[in-house]
Structure formats: structure tokens, C-alpha cells
């Protein structure tokens, strides 16, 4: 599964795959390097990338990772891969929840006109026998549900339209 991290305002899609040395780090479609991490206790570890090892210090606060390596501290923000793909600004005051993969709507959890908070489950979808919850990233009002329970959709299809409060 791709994982999305924001660093200095830029989103990066990363994923790991197993290899003989442990793991390989991928950025998009490109293999960057073999990667290994050994945790050495209380916010310390040794990060090995392409055979070169660097001591690191880190602190994790929810979805934020503070990483100190080579004399610099970087702040990474983890973005839930479904939310990162699914919610896109459509027009001023509107958001659309898009399908992160093709699938079927299993359950709709909201109705048009419902006031919702950030994190509210909008619907449950199923793809390749895996159920995923599509959640709202912010407060708003459900404007429209585009697919009923049991209906199929393609990757990128608009599932739910949300109006920002005050619009």
C-alpha cells in the first residue's frame, strides 16, 4: 500500500517492498534504495539506506513525525492514503470524496443534509474483499451521495459531495 507523507508542503507517495536485504523504498514507480531501520530505544534508531547507516532521533505525535538526521530536523505528516486520494476540492465551498480504487458501496453512513464533523464515516466500500471506510476530513454538510448501497464504481468516481459549513 502506498503511504503519503507531507514534507515542507509537498506530498510524497512512498511504499516498501521486501527484498533480500530487508526492504526497498519506492517513491512512485521508482525504486530508491534498500532500506533498514533498527530501533535502539526511546526515540533513537539507526537508519540504513543503500548500505550507509545514519543515527536518527525521532518523536511521533499522532500523524506527525519529527525526525532528526544529519544535523537537521524534518517534520513529516502522515496522510491516510484513502483520505489523501479521496478528498479533493471541487469548487469554492465544495469537497468531493472520490473512490481510491474500484469497488462496491457496502454501507452509506450519512444522508444528504446531515451535518458532519471531521472524521465522520461517510460510507464503507469494498474492493478486492477489503472493506475501507471513507471519512470526512473536515466539518461540513452532506450535499449528495452519488452511489447507493450495492452499486459498483470505478477508481476516481465521486462518491459523496460535501458543502463546507457557511456556504
Secondary structure, DSSP 8 states (H G I E B T S, - for coil): --EEEEETTEEEEEEEEEETTEEEEEETTEEEEEEEEEEEETTEEEEEETTEEEEEEEEEETTEEEEEETTEEEEEEEE-HHHHHHEEE-STTEEEEE-SSSEEEEEE---TT-EE-TT-EEEEEEETTEEEEEE-SS-EEEEEE-S-TT-EE-TT-EEEEEE-TT-
